[in-house]
């Protein structure tokens, strides 16, 4: 029974690490797109270039199609808000992920609070413009919060003993 528990904890730890690395990658992409907006780069063309191969290979690709369908109109109409939102969101994610990887105890509750705030905004956006992609991202964020809480309990317990 104890061996199964250790294996389960290892899998949860690995899932936690991969989930926060995914958050870091997401943060980097948000910063790149936010910077492109700040410097008035032809953002739609940059993003179009990034997803064109995927759409050529598979015109029904879910993620590339969602980017084309949901992100392009957003960027075309709300450039300044999008730049500020993406930059701040990306920087916060990267800052938190770096500190989670460094096992900073304060970073766990800070990340949970930040992710809950991000979810609150996503729920607000869902009420305005429902989107299956945003529902999926929100569900993934909830999973990351659960994994972060679990990891926090383990790290805090290890430091207490």
N, C-alpha and C positions, 0 to 999 in steps of 0.2 A: 504494500500500500504506500509506503514512504517513497519508494523508487518512482512510482507513478506520479506522485505529487511533485517530486523534483523535476521529472521530465516535463510535466505540465507547466511548472514555473519557468523552466528554460524556454518553452515554446512561447509563453506569454511575454517573457523578456525580449525574445527575438522579434515577436510581433510588435512590441512597443518600440524597439529600436527602428524597425523598418517603417513604422507609421510616422515617427518623428522625422526620419530621413525624407519621407514623402512630403511632410510639411515643409522641410527645408527646401526641397526642390520646387515646391509650389511657391514658396517665398521668393526664391531666386527668379522664377518666371514672372511673378508679380512685380518685382523690382525692375526687371528688364523692360517689361511693357510700360510700367509707370514712368521710367526714365525716357522711353521713346515718346511718350505723351508730353512730358515736360519739355523736351527739346524739339517738339513739333515735327518729329520724324513722321513720315507717311505711315502711321501705325497700321492702318488697315492693310497696306501693301506688305509690311513686315510680317504681320500675322498670317496674311494670305500666303506669303512665301513659305512660312513655317509649316503650314498645313496642306499646301498644294499637292505634294507627293502622296500624302495619305489619301487625299480625295481622288487623285488620279488612280491610285492603286485600288481603292475601294470607295466608290462614291457613296456608299451607305454607311461609312465609318461613323459610329455614334459620337465619339469625342470631337473629331474634326467637324462633323456636321453641327454639333451643338455650339462649337466655337463660332462657326460661320453664321449660324442662325441667331445666337443670343449675344455674342460679344461684339460683332460688327456694328449692329444698330446702337448698342450702348456706347461704344467708343465714338461713333459718328456724332452723337447728340450731347454727350456729357463729358467732353475731353478734360476739363479742369478738375471736376469732381473725380473722374476716373483716375487721373494721375495721382491726386492726393490720397485717394482710397487705396489704390494698388501699392503705392510706395509705403504708406504707413502700415498697411496690412502685411506686406512682405518683410519690412524691417522688423516689425514686432515678432513675426514668426521666426525669422532667422536668429534674432537675439535670444528668444526663448529656447529654440532648439539647441543652440550652442551651449547654453547654460544647463539644459537638461542632459546633454551628452557629457558635460563636465560634472554631472551629479551634484549640482548646487541645490541644496535642500529647498531654498526659497523659490527656485524656478518651477517646481512642481505645482504648488498652489497658484503661482502667478500664471502659468500656462493654462491651468484649468479655468481660471477667471477670464483670461483673454479669449480662450476658445468658446466659453459660454457667451461672452459678449459678441463674438463673431456669429455664433448661432442665433442669438437674438436678432441681429441685423438681418441674417439670412431668412429668418422666419418672417420678419417685416417685409422683405423683398418678395417672399413667396405669396404673401397676402396681396401685394400689388400686381405681381406678374408671375403666376405659377409656372414652374419650370421643373421637369423631371430631373434634369442635371443638378439643379440646386437642392432638390430633395435628397438626391444621392450624396452630394457633398455634405449636407447637413447630417445625414446618417453616419457617414464616415467620421465626421467631427465628433459625434457622440461616442463612437467607438474609441477614438483617440483619447477623449476625456476619461472614459472608463479605464483604458490601459494606463494612462498617466496617473490616475488615482491609485490603481493597484501598485504600480511601481513606486509611487510615493510612500505607500504604507510599508513596502519592503525596505526601501532606503532608510526611512525614518526609524523603523524597528532595528535595523542593523546598526545604526549610529547610536541608538539608545542603549544597546547591550554591549 
